[in-house]
Amino acid sequence: MIRKIALRADYLVRGSEDAHNHAMILYLLGTELVTLGVDLSPILLRELIMGASRRKRGYTEYLQHLGDVRSLAIHSGNDFMSEVLQRSRRYQFDEVVALLTDVAPQRRIYHTEELESRHPTQDYVPLGVRKSMARRADEGAIESLMLEQDPSVIYNLLNNPRTVEHVVVKMASLRPTSAEVLEEIGAHPKWSTRYSIKKSLAFNPYSPPRMVHSLLPTLLMQDLMEVTLSTIIHPDVRAGAKRFIILRISEMSDREREQFSERYEKTLKRIFLQTG
């Protein structure tokens, strides 16, 4: 049965390469989960997560869609996804539980003054004007909107063909910022696949943990270690990064494990002494 589910995961990932549509990919996944039922759905989700961690072709790109659990629940049903979460807890699939659990970010914006102090005039420009500015082929307008906090403006900005990667990295690294803005970046089909942007989102304490859990399997080992040792990132995210470190070490050959341990001995001691 596990082998059959692994084949279903491969089928979904291959199908997503042709779909190129976030909504369609989630529809197909939701349909597949309902077909499998509550007992087997956690196994499929874990297979997708592990495939991304192991760098299987297409899995890293596919996993970005799993961060949008709300939309997935539209196709499979909230009650169904709640039952899948309970089953995942029973199976002790911590990676799946983390992905399905909605946890507040480590840090949140409580006062608009925090934002106004950075860009005093931004909030006084009408929303419609800012949305229009975000569509312009004007680098100056793009730069001026990097601090924007309305997701609809960010959506237009991310889809502007003149927007470049270093601008999006700055947006993903911005602190303080809203979880909604970071979710917009994390869900974008183009920018969410860039490693520099995934890393920026993962290290931002304002990022929603559930979104970051969909990024962790795609991070390099060195970045996972940095996440684990960070004092500003959500504890759930740090614990998730540690799980993937342990997983990858367990899948190394004896020689690879020995070399890795020698190279990162001090870091590994810090990880396992400080985090338990």
CYANA upper distance limits for C-alpha pairs under 8 A (distance plus 0.5 A):
  1 MET  CA      5 ILE  CA      6.82
  2 ILE  CA      6 ALA  CA      6.71
  2 ILE  CA     43 ILE  CA      8.20
  3 ARG  CA      7 LEU  CA      6.82
  4 LYS  CA      8 ARG  CA      6.80
  5 ILE  CA      9 ALA  CA      6.73
  5 ILE  CA     43 ILE  CA      7.86
  5 ILE  CA     44 LEU  CA      6.43
  5 ILE  CA     47 GLU  CA      8.41
  6 ALA  CA     10 ASP  CA      6.86
  6 ALA  CA     44 LEU  CA      7.54
  6 ALA  CA     47 GLU  CA      6.87
  7 LEU  CA     11 TYR  CA      6.67
  8 ARG  CA     12 LEU  CA      6.72
  8 ARG  CA     44 LEU  CA      8.26
  9 ALA  CA     13 VAL  CA      6.73
  9 ALA  CA     44 LEU  CA      6.91
  9 ALA  CA     47 GLU  CA      7.27
  9 ALA  CA     48 LEU  CA      6.75
 10 ASP  CA     14 ARG  CA      6.60
 11 TYR  CA     15 GLY  CA      6.55
 12 LEU  CA     16 SER  CA      6.72
 12 LEU  CA     28 LEU  CA      8.15
 12 LEU  CA     29 LEU  CA      7.65
 13 VAL  CA     17 GLU  CA      7.33
 13 VAL  CA     58 GLY  CA      6.53
 13 VAL  CA     59 TYR  CA      6.78
 13 VAL  CA     62 TYR  CA      6.74
 14 ARG  CA     18 ASP  CA      7.90
 14 ARG  CA     58 GLY  CA      7.57
 15 GLY  CA     19 ALA  CA      6.91
 16 SER  CA     20 HIS  CA      6.74
 16 SER  CA     21 ASN  CA      8.32
 16 SER  CA     25 ILE  CA      6.47
 16 SER  CA     62 TYR  CA      7.60
 17 GLU  CA     58 GLY  CA      7.99
 19 ALA  CA     24 MET  CA      7.30
 19 ALA  CA     25 ILE  CA      7.23
 20 HIS  CA     25 ILE  CA      8.29
 21 ASN  CA     25 ILE  CA      6.64
 22 HIS  CA     26 LEU  CA      6.80
 22 HIS  CA     65 HIS  CA      7.11
 22 HIS  CA    189 PRO  CA      7.93
 23 ALA  CA     27 TYR  CA      6.62
 23 ALA  CA     71 SER  CA      8.33
 24 MET  CA     28 LEU  CA      6.69
 25 ILE  CA     29 LEU  CA      6.68
 25 ILE  CA     65 HIS  CA      8.17
 26 LEU  CA     30 GLY  CA      6.36
 26 LEU  CA     65 HIS  CA      7.59
 26 LEU  CA     66 LEU  CA      8.41
 26 LEU  CA     71 SER  CA      7.67
 26 LEU  CA     72 LEU  CA      5.91
 26 LEU  CA     75 HIS  CA      7.92
 27 TYR  CA     31 THR  CA      6.60
 27 TYR  CA     72 LEU  CA      7.45
 27 TYR  CA     75 HIS  CA      6.16
 28 LEU  CA     32 GLU  CA      6.64
 29 LEU  CA     33 LEU  CA      6.66
 29 LEU  CA     72 LEU  CA      8.13
 30 GLY  CA     34 VAL  CA      6.80
 30 GLY  CA     72 LEU  CA      6.40
 30 GLY  CA     73 ALA  CA      7.80
 30 GLY  CA     75 HIS  CA      5.74
 30 GLY  CA     76 SER  CA      5.26
 31 THR  CA     35 THR  CA      6.69
 31 THR  CA     75 HIS  CA      7.36
 31 THR  CA     76 SER  CA      6.93
 32 GLU  CA     36 LEU  CA      6.69
 33 LEU  CA     37 GLY  CA      6.57
 33 LEU  CA     38 VAL  CA      8.11
 33 LEU  CA     40 LEU  CA      8.44
 33 LEU  CA     41 SER  CA      5.75
 33 LEU  CA     44 LEU  CA      8.35
 33 LEU  CA     76 SER  CA      7.66
 34 VAL  CA     38 VAL  CA      7.85
 34 VAL  CA     41 SER  CA      8.23
 34 VAL  CA     76 SER  CA      6.62
 34 VAL  CA     80 PHE  CA      8.29
 36 LEU  CA     40 LEU  CA      6.16
 36 LEU  CA     41 SER  CA      6.40
 37 GLY  CA     41 SER  CA      6.48
 38 VAL  CA     42 PRO  CA      7.92
 38 VAL  CA     80 PHE  CA      7.57
 38 VAL  CA     83 GLU  CA      6.92
 38 VAL  CA     84 VAL  CA      5.79
 38 VAL  CA     87 ARG  CA      7.64
 39 ASP  CA     84 VAL  CA      7.84
 39 ASP  CA     87 ARG  CA      7.14
 40 LEU  CA     44 LEU  CA      7.19
 41 SER  CA     45 LEU  CA      6.81
 41 SER  CA     84 VAL  CA      7.12
 42 PRO  CA     46 ARG  CA      6.58
 42 PRO  CA     84 VAL  CA      6.73
 42 PRO  CA     85 LEU  CA      8.23
 42 PRO  CA     87 ARG  CA      7.48
 42 PRO  CA     88 SER  CA      6.06
 42 PRO  CA     93 PHE  CA      8.10
 42 PRO  CA     96 VAL  CA      7.36
 43 ILE  CA     47 GLU  CA      6.60
 44 LEU  CA     48 LEU  CA      6.88
 45 LEU  CA     49 ILE  CA      6.85
 45 LEU  CA     96 VAL  CA      7.06
 46 ARG  CA     50 MET  CA      6.51
 46 ARG  CA     93 PHE  CA      7.73
 46 ARG  CA     95 GLU  CA      7.50
 46 ARG  CA     96 VAL  CA      6.43
 47 GLU  CA     51 GLY  CA      6.44
 48 LEU  CA     52 ALA  CA      6.92
 48 LEU  CA     59 TYR  CA      7.05
 48 LEU  CA     63 LEU  CA      7.49
 49 ILE  CA     53 SER  CA      6.94
 49 ILE  CA     59 TYR  CA      8.28
 49 ILE  CA     63 LEU  CA      7.29
 49 ILE  CA     95 GLU  CA      8.04
 49 ILE  CA     96 VAL  CA      8.34
 49 ILE  CA    214 SER  CA      8.36
 49 ILE  CA    217 PRO  CA      7.17
 50 MET  CA     54 ARG  CA      6.65
 50 MET  CA    217 PRO  CA      7.80
 51 GLY  CA     55 ARG  CA      6.74
 51 GLY  CA     56 LYS  CA      5.81
 51 GLY  CA     59 TYR  CA      6.20
 51 GLY  CA     60 THR  CA      8.12
 52 ALA  CA     56 LYS  CA      6.44
 52 ALA  CA     58 GLY  CA      8.40
 52 ALA  CA     59 TYR  CA      5.11
 52 ALA  CA     60 THR  CA      4.98
 52 ALA  CA     63 LEU  CA      7.28
 52 ALA  CA    217 PRO  CA      6.24
 52 ALA  CA    218 THR  CA      6.50
 53 SER  CA     60 THR  CA      8.04
 53 SER  CA    217 PRO  CA      4.78
 53 SER  CA    218 THR  CA      6.19
 53 SER  CA    219 LEU  CA      8.48
 53 SER  CA    244 PHE  CA      8.01
 54 ARG  CA    248 ARG  CA      8.48
 55 ARG  CA     59 TYR  CA      7.41
 55 ARG  CA     60 THR  CA      7.06
 55 ARG  CA    218 THR  CA      7.98
 56 LYS  CA     60 THR  CA      7.83
 58 GLY  CA     62 TYR  CA      6.62
 59 TYR  CA     63 LEU  CA      6.50
 60 THR  CA     64 GLN  CA      7.62
 60 THR  CA    217 PRO  CA      8.28
 60 THR  CA    218 THR  CA      6.40
 61 GLU  CA     65 HIS  CA      8.43
 61 GLU  CA    193 THR  CA      6.92
 62 TYR  CA     66 LEU  CA      8.01
 63 LEU  CA     67 GLY  CA      7.85
 63 LEU  CA    214 SER  CA      6.62
 63 LEU  CA    215 LEU  CA      8.06
 64 GLN  CA    186 GLY  CA      8.00
 64 GLN  CA    187 ALA  CA      7.48
 64 GLN  CA    192 SER  CA      7.57
 64 GLN  CA    193 THR  CA      8.14
 64 GLN  CA    214 SER  CA      6.58
 64 GLN  CA    215 LEU  CA      7.36
 65 HIS  CA    187 ALA  CA      7.49
 66 LEU  CA     72 LEU  CA      8.25
 66 LEU  CA     99 LEU  CA      8.19
 66 LEU  CA    214 SER  CA      6.85
 67 GLY  CA     99 LEU  CA      7.46
 67 GLY  CA    187 ALA  CA      8.17
 67 GLY  CA    210 ARG  CA      6.85
 67 GLY  CA    211 MET  CA      5.21
 67 GLY  CA    212 VAL  CA      8.22
 67 GLY  CA    213 HIS  CA      8.01
 67 GLY  CA    214 SER  CA      5.75
 68 ASP  CA     72 LEU  CA      7.02
 68 ASP  CA    187 ALA  CA      7.84
 68 ASP  CA    211 MET  CA      7.89
 69 VAL  CA     73 ALA  CA      6.59
 69 VAL  CA     99 LEU  CA      8.43
 69 VAL  CA    100 LEU  CA      7.15
 70 ARG  CA     74 ILE  CA      7.16
 71 SER  CA     75 HIS  CA      7.62
 72 LEU  CA     76 SER  CA      6.90
 73 ALA  CA     77 GLY  CA      5.30
 73 ALA  CA     78 ASN  CA      5.68
 73 ALA  CA     80 PHE  CA      8.42
 73 ALA  CA     81 MET  CA      6.80
 74 ILE  CA     78 ASN  CA      7.57
 76 SER  CA     80 PHE  CA      6.91
 76 SER  CA     81 MET  CA      7.42
 77 GLY  CA     81 MET  CA      6.81
 78 ASN  CA     82 SER  CA      6.62
 79 ASP  CA     83 GLU  CA      6.83
 80 PHE  CA     84 VAL  CA      6.77
 81 MET  CA     85 LEU  CA      6.66
 82 SER  CA     86 GLN  CA      6.89
 83 GLU  CA     87 ARG  CA      6.70
 84 VAL  CA     88 SER  CA      6.59
 85 LEU  CA     89 ARG  CA      6.84
 85 LEU  CA     96 VAL  CA      8.18
 85 LEU  CA     97 VAL  CA      6.51
 85 LEU  CA    100 LEU  CA      6.86
 85 LEU  CA    101 THR  CA      8.25
 86 GLN  CA     90 ARG  CA      6.82
 87 ARG  CA     91 TYR  CA      6.64
 88 SER  CA     92 GLN  CA      6.49
 88 SER  CA     93 PHE  CA      5.70
 88 SER  CA     94 ASP  CA      7.87
 88 SER  CA     96 VAL  CA      6.91
 88 SER  CA     97 VAL  CA      6.41
 89 ARG  CA     93 PHE  CA      6.65
 89 ARG  CA     94 ASP  CA      7.50
 89 ARG  CA     97 VAL  CA      6.77
 93 PHE  CA     97 VAL  CA      6.77
 94 ASP  CA     98 ALA  CA      6.58
 95 GLU  CA     99 LEU  CA      6.89
 95 GLU  CA    213 HIS  CA      8.25
 95 GLU  CA    240 GLY  CA      7.42
 96 VAL  CA    100 LEU  CA      6.75
 97 VAL  CA    101 THR  CA      6.51
 98 ALA  CA    210 ARG  CA      7.00
 98 ALA  CA    213 HIS  CA      7.03
 98 ALA  CA    236 ASP  CA      8.19
 98 ALA  CA    240 GLY  CA      8.15
 99 LEU  CA    210 ARG  CA      5.75
 99 LEU  CA    211 MET  CA      8.02
 99 LEU  CA    213 HIS  CA      6.21
 99 LEU  CA    214 SER  CA      7.00
100 LEU  CA    210 ARG  CA      7.50
101 THR  CA    210 ARG  CA      7.07
102 ASP  CA    209 PRO  CA      8.06
102 ASP  CA    210 ARG  CA      6.52
103 VAL  CA    208 PRO  CA      7.50
103 VAL  CA    209 PRO  CA      6.61
103 VAL  CA    210 ARG  CA      7.21
104 ALA  CA    208 PRO  CA      6.75
104 ALA  CA    209 PRO  CA      7.50
105 PRO  CA    179 ALA  CA      7.93
105 PRO  CA    205 PRO  CA      7.07
105 PRO  CA    206 TYR  CA      5.92
105 PRO  CA    207 SER  CA      6.26
105 PRO  CA    208 PRO  CA      5.21
105 PRO  CA    209 PRO  CA      6.40
105 PRO  CA    234 HIS  CA      7.36
106 GLN  CA    205 PRO  CA      5.85
106 GLN  CA    206 TYR  CA      6.62
106 GLN  CA    207 SER  CA      8.23
106 GLN  CA    208 PRO  CA      8.45
106 GLN  CA    209 PRO  CA      8.49
106 GLN  CA    232 ILE  CA      7.95
106 GLN  CA    233 ILE  CA      6.86
106 GLN  CA    234 HIS  CA      5.38
107 ARG  CA    205 PRO  CA      6.17
107 ARG  CA    206 TYR  CA      5.48
108 ARG  CA    176 PRO  CA      7.91
108 ARG  CA    177 THR  CA      8.01
108 ARG  CA    178 SER  CA      7.33
108 ARG  CA    179 ALA  CA      8.06
108 ARG  CA    206 TYR  CA      6.40
109 ILE  CA    114 GLU  CA      8.19
109 ILE  CA    176 PRO  CA      6.92
109 ILE  CA    177 THR  CA      7.06
109 ILE  CA    178 SER  CA      6.93
111 HIS  CA    115 LEU  CA      8.38
112 THR  CA    116 GLU  CA      6.78
113 GLU  CA    117 SER  CA      6.41
114 GLU  CA    118 ARG  CA      7.67
114 GLU  CA    176 PRO  CA      7.87
115 LEU  CA    119 HIS  CA      7.02
115 LEU  CA    120 PRO  CA      8.29
115 LEU  CA    147 LEU  CA      8.46
115 LEU  CA    176 PRO  CA      7.98
115 LEU  CA    177 THR  CA      8.40
116 GLU  CA    120 PRO  CA      4.97
116 GLU  CA    121 THR  CA      7.88
116 GLU  CA    122 GLN  CA      7.88
116 GLU  CA    123 ASP  CA      7.88
119 HIS  CA    147 LEU  CA      7.86
121 THR  CA    125 VAL  CA      7.44
122 GLN  CA    148 GLU  CA      8.07
125 VAL  CA    129 VAL  CA      7.21
125 VAL  CA    130 ARG  CA      7.18
126 PRO  CA    130 ARG  CA      6.94
127 LEU  CA    131 LYS  CA      6.66
127 LEU  CA    153 VAL  CA      8.34
128 GLY  CA    132 SER  CA      6.72
129 VAL  CA    133 MET  CA      6.61
130 ARG  CA    134 ALA  CA      6.71
130 ARG  CA    145 LEU  CA      8.37
130 ARG  CA    153 VAL  CA      6.99
131 LYS  CA    135 ARG  CA      7.30
131 LYS  CA    152 SER  CA      7.56
131 LYS  CA    153 VAL  CA      5.23
131 LYS  CA    156 ASN  CA      7.08
132 SER  CA    136 ARG  CA      7.32
133 MET  CA    141 ALA  CA      6.57
133 MET  CA    142 ILE  CA      8.09
134 ALA  CA    141 ALA  CA      7.34
134 ALA  CA    142 ILE  CA      6.72
134 ALA  CA    145 LEU  CA      7.66
134 ALA  CA    153 VAL  CA      6.76
134 ALA  CA    154 ILE  CA      8.02
134 ALA  CA    156 ASN  CA      5.98
134 ALA  CA    157 LEU  CA      5.15
134 ALA  CA    160 ASN  CA      7.51
135 ARG  CA    156 ASN  CA      6.26
135 ARG  CA    157 LEU  CA      6.75
135 ARG  CA    159 ASN  CA      8.25
135 ARG  CA    160 ASN  CA      6.07
136 ARG  CA    141 ALA  CA      7.72
136 ARG  CA    142 ILE  CA      8.36
136 ARG  CA    160 ASN  CA      7.75
137 ALA  CA    160 ASN  CA      7.75
137 ALA  CA    161 PRO  CA      7.96
137 ALA  CA    162 ARG  CA      6.29
138 ASP  CA    142 ILE  CA      6.86
138 ASP  CA    162 ARG  CA      7.85
139 GLU  CA    143 GLU  CA      6.63
139 GLU  CA    162 ARG  CA      7.43
139 GLU  CA    163 THR  CA      8.11
140 GLY  CA    144 SER  CA      6.71
141 ALA  CA    145 LEU  CA      6.87
142 ILE  CA    146 MET  CA      7.18
142 ILE  CA    157 LEU  CA      7.48
142 ILE  CA    163 THR  CA      7.34
143 GLU  CA    167 VAL  CA      7.90
145 LEU  CA    157 LEU  CA      8.45
146 MET  CA    167 VAL  CA      7.65
146 MET  CA    168 VAL  CA      8.47
146 MET  CA    170 LYS  CA      7.96
146 MET  CA    171 MET  CA      6.29
147 LEU  CA    171 MET  CA      7.49
147 LEU  CA    174 LEU  CA      8.15
148 GLU  CA    153 VAL  CA      7.64
148 GLU  CA    154 ILE  CA      7.33
149 GLN  CA    153 VAL  CA      8.34
149 GLN  CA    154 ILE  CA      7.97
149 GLN  CA    177 THR  CA      7.48
149 GLN  CA    178 SER  CA      7.01
149 GLN  CA    181 VAL  CA      6.70
150 ASP  CA    154 ILE  CA      6.95
150 ASP  CA    181 VAL  CA      7.41
151 PRO  CA    155 TYR  CA      6.51
151 PRO  CA    180 GLU  CA      6.70
151 PRO  CA    181 VAL  CA      5.70
151 PRO  CA    184 GLU  CA      6.99
152 SER  CA    156 ASN  CA      7.04
153 VAL  CA    157 LEU  CA      6.69
154 ILE  CA    158 LEU  CA      6.54
154 ILE  CA    181 VAL  CA      7.25
154 ILE  CA    184 GLU  CA      7.66
154 ILE  CA    185 ILE  CA      8.44
155 TYR  CA    159 ASN  CA      6.89
155 TYR  CA    184 GLU  CA      7.13
155 TYR  CA    185 ILE  CA      8.48
156 ASN  CA    160 ASN  CA      6.69
157 LEU  CA    163 THR  CA      7.38
158 LEU  CA    163 THR  CA      7.08
158 LEU  CA    168 VAL  CA      8.11
158 LEU  CA    185 ILE  CA      7.99
158 LEU  CA    188 HIS  CA      8.11
158 LEU  CA    191 TRP  CA      8.23
159 ASN  CA    163 THR  CA      8.09
163 THR  CA    167 VAL  CA      7.32
163 THR  CA    168 VAL  CA      8.11
164 VAL  CA    168 VAL  CA      7.26
165 GLU  CA    169 VAL  CA      6.68
165 GLU  CA    191 TRP  CA      8.08
165 GLU  CA    197 ILE  CA      8.45
166 HIS  CA    170 LYS  CA      6.80
167 VAL  CA    171 MET  CA      6.86
168 VAL  CA    172 ALA  CA      6.56
168 VAL  CA    185 ILE  CA      8.39
168 VAL  CA    191 TRP  CA      8.09
168 VAL  CA    197 ILE  CA      7.51
169 VAL  CA    173 SER  CA      6.57
169 VAL  CA    196 SER  CA      7.22
169 VAL  CA    197 ILE  CA      5.71
169 VAL  CA    200 SER  CA      6.94
170 LYS  CA    174 LEU  CA      6.50
172 ALA  CA    182 LEU  CA      6.67
172 ALA  CA    185 ILE  CA      7.57
172 ALA  CA    197 ILE  CA      6.99
172 ALA  CA    200 SER  CA      6.11
172 ALA  CA    201 LEU  CA      5.93
172 ALA  CA    204 ASN  CA      7.94
173 SER  CA    200 SER  CA      5.76
173 SER  CA    201 LEU  CA      7.02
173 SER  CA    203 PHE  CA      8.24
173 SER  CA    204 ASN  CA      6.47
174 LEU  CA    204 ASN  CA      8.19
175 ARG  CA    204 ASN  CA      7.96
175 ARG  CA    206 TYR  CA      7.70
176 PRO  CA    206 TYR  CA      7.46
177 THR  CA    181 VAL  CA      7.76
177 THR  CA    182 LEU  CA      8.31
177 THR  CA    206 TYR  CA      7.02
178 SER  CA    182 LEU  CA      7.18
178 SER  CA    206 TYR  CA      7.23
178 SER  CA    207 SER  CA      8.48
179 ALA  CA    183 GLU  CA      6.56
179 ALA  CA    206 TYR  CA      6.51
179 ALA  CA    207 SER  CA      6.03
179 ALA  CA    208 PRO  CA      6.46
180 GLU  CA    184 GLU  CA      6.73
181 VAL  CA    185 ILE  CA      7.04
182 LEU  CA    186 GLY  CA      6.59
182 LEU  CA    201 LEU  CA      7.58
182 LEU  CA    206 TYR  CA      8.44
182 LEU  CA    207 SER  CA      6.58
182 LEU  CA    208 PRO  CA      8.41
183 GLU  CA    187 ALA  CA      6.53
183 GLU  CA    207 SER  CA      8.00
183 GLU  CA    208 PRO  CA      7.96
183 GLU  CA    211 MET  CA      7.66
184 GLU  CA    188 HIS  CA      6.83
185 ILE  CA    191 TRP  CA      7.30
185 ILE  CA    192 SER  CA      6.91
186 GLY  CA    191 TRP  CA      8.02
186 GLY  CA    192 SER  CA      5.56
186 GLY  CA    198 LYS  CA      7.96
186 GLY  CA    201 LEU  CA      7.94
186 GLY  CA    211 MET  CA      7.72
187 ALA  CA    192 SER  CA      6.70
188 HIS  CA    192 SER  CA      5.87
189 PRO  CA    193 THR  CA      7.45
190 LYS  CA    194 ARG  CA      8.01
191 TRP  CA    197 ILE  CA      7.41
192 SER  CA    197 ILE  CA      7.04
192 SER  CA    198 LYS  CA      6.74
193 THR  CA    197 ILE  CA      8.20
193 THR  CA    198 LYS  CA      7.62
194 ARG  CA    198 LYS  CA      6.83
195 TYR  CA    199 LYS  CA      6.56
195 TYR  CA    219 LEU  CA      8.45
196 SER  CA    200 SER  CA      6.71
197 ILE  CA    201 LEU  CA      6.69
198 LYS  CA    202 ALA  CA      6.63
198 LYS  CA    215 LEU  CA      7.03
199 LYS  CA    203 PHE  CA      6.72
199 LYS  CA    219 LEU  CA      7.71
199 LYS  CA    223 ASP  CA      8.27
200 SER  CA    204 ASN  CA      6.69
201 LEU  CA    207 SER  CA      6.76
201 LEU  CA    212 VAL  CA      7.53
202 ALA  CA    207 SER  CA      7.58
202 ALA  CA    212 VAL  CA      5.84
202 ALA  CA    215 LEU  CA      7.42
202 ALA  CA    216 LEU  CA      7.90
202 ALA  CA    227 VAL  CA      8.29
203 PHE  CA    227 VAL  CA      7.28
203 PHE  CA    233 ILE  CA      7.21
204 ASN  CA    233 ILE  CA      7.60
205 PRO  CA    232 ILE  CA      6.59
205 PRO  CA    233 ILE  CA      5.46
205 PRO  CA    234 HIS  CA      7.13
207 SER  CA    211 MET  CA      7.72
207 SER  CA    212 VAL  CA      7.39
208 PRO  CA    212 VAL  CA      7.03
209 PRO  CA    213 HIS  CA      6.61
209 PRO  CA    234 HIS  CA      7.50
209 PRO  CA    236 ASP  CA      7.78
209 PRO  CA    237 VAL  CA      6.63
210 ARG  CA    214 SER  CA      7.28
211 MET  CA    215 LEU  CA      7.37
212 VAL  CA    216 LEU  CA      6.75
212 VAL  CA    237 VAL  CA      7.54
213 HIS  CA    217 PRO  CA      8.12
213 HIS  CA    237 VAL  CA      7.05
213 HIS  CA    240 GLY  CA      7.50
215 LEU  CA    219 LEU  CA      7.28
216 LEU  CA    224 LEU  CA      7.70
216 LEU  CA    240 GLY  CA      7.92
216 LEU  CA    241 ALA  CA      6.71
216 LEU  CA    244 PHE  CA      8.24
217 PRO  CA    244 PHE  CA      7.26
219 LEU  CA    223 ASP  CA      6.69
219 LEU  CA    224 LEU  CA      6.76
220 LEU  CA    224 LEU  CA      6.78
221 MET  CA    225 MET  CA      6.77
221 MET  CA    245 ILE  CA      7.21
222 GLN  CA    226 GLU  CA      6.89
223 ASP  CA    227 VAL  CA      6.66
224 LEU  CA    228 THR  CA      6.71
224 LEU  CA    241 ALA  CA      5.82
224 LEU  CA    242 LYS  CA      7.63
224 LEU  CA    244 PHE  CA      8.17
224 LEU  CA    245 ILE  CA      7.29
225 MET  CA    229 LEU  CA      6.85
225 MET  CA    241 ALA  CA      7.71
225 MET  CA    242 LYS  CA      7.76
225 MET  CA    245 ILE  CA      7.79
225 MET  CA    267 THR  CA      8.15
225 MET  CA    271 ILE  CA      7.90
226 GLU  CA    230 SER  CA      6.57
227 VAL  CA    233 ILE  CA      7.62
227 VAL  CA    237 VAL  CA      8.27
227 VAL  CA    238 ARG  CA      6.28
227 VAL  CA    241 ALA  CA      7.01
228 THR  CA    237 VAL  CA      8.31
228 THR  CA    238 ARG  CA      4.86
228 THR  CA    239 ALA  CA      7.23
228 THR  CA    241 ALA  CA      6.25
228 THR  CA    242 LYS  CA      6.38
228 THR  CA    271 ILE  CA      7.29
228 THR  CA    275 THR  CA      8.47
229 LEU  CA    238 ARG  CA      7.81
229 LEU  CA    270 ARG  CA      8.21
229 LEU  CA    271 ILE  CA      6.81
229 LEU  CA    274 GLN  CA      8.49
230 SER  CA    238 ARG  CA      7.99
233 ILE  CA    237 VAL  CA      7.31
233 ILE  CA    238 ARG  CA      7.21
234 HIS  CA    238 ARG  CA      6.89
235 PRO  CA    239 ALA  CA      6.58
236 ASP  CA    240 GLY  CA      6.65
237 VAL  CA    241 ALA  CA      6.73
238 ARG  CA    242 LYS  CA      6.81
239 ALA  CA    243 ARG  CA      6.87
240 GLY  CA    244 PHE  CA      7.14
241 ALA  CA    245 ILE  CA      6.86
242 LYS  CA    246 ILE  CA      6.79
242 LYS  CA    271 ILE  CA      8.46
243 ARG  CA    247 LEU  CA      6.66
244 PHE  CA    248 ARG  CA      6.56
245 ILE  CA    249 ILE  CA      6.68
246 ILE  CA    250 SER  CA      6.60
247 LEU  CA    251 GLU  CA      6.93
248 ARG  CA    252 MET  CA      6.99
249 ILE  CA    257 ARG  CA      6.87
252 MET  CA    256 GLU  CA      6.11
252 MET  CA    257 ARG  CA      6.07
253 SER  CA    257 ARG  CA      6.52
254 ASP  CA    258 GLU  CA      6.66
255 ARG  CA    259 GLN  CA      6.75
256 GLU  CA    260 PHE  CA      6.51
257 ARG  CA    261 SER  CA      6.50
258 GLU  CA    262 GLU  CA      6.73
259 GLN  CA    263 ARG  CA      6.70
260 PHE  CA    264 TYR  CA      6.55
260 PHE  CA    265 GLU  CA      8.38
261 SER  CA    265 GLU  CA      5.62
261 SER  CA    268 LEU  CA      8.09
264 TYR  CA    268 LEU  CA      6.48
265 GLU  CA    269 LYS  CA      6.70
266 LYS  CA    270 ARG  CA      6.84
267 THR  CA    271 ILE  CA      6.72
268 LEU  CA    272 PHE  CA      6.69
269 LYS  CA    273 LEU  CA      6.25
270 ARG  CA    274 GLN  CA      6.07
270 ARG  CA    275 THR  CA      8.38
271 ILE  CA    275 THR  CA      6.24
271 ILE  CA    276 GLY  CA      8.16
272 PHE  CA    276 GLY  CA      5.65
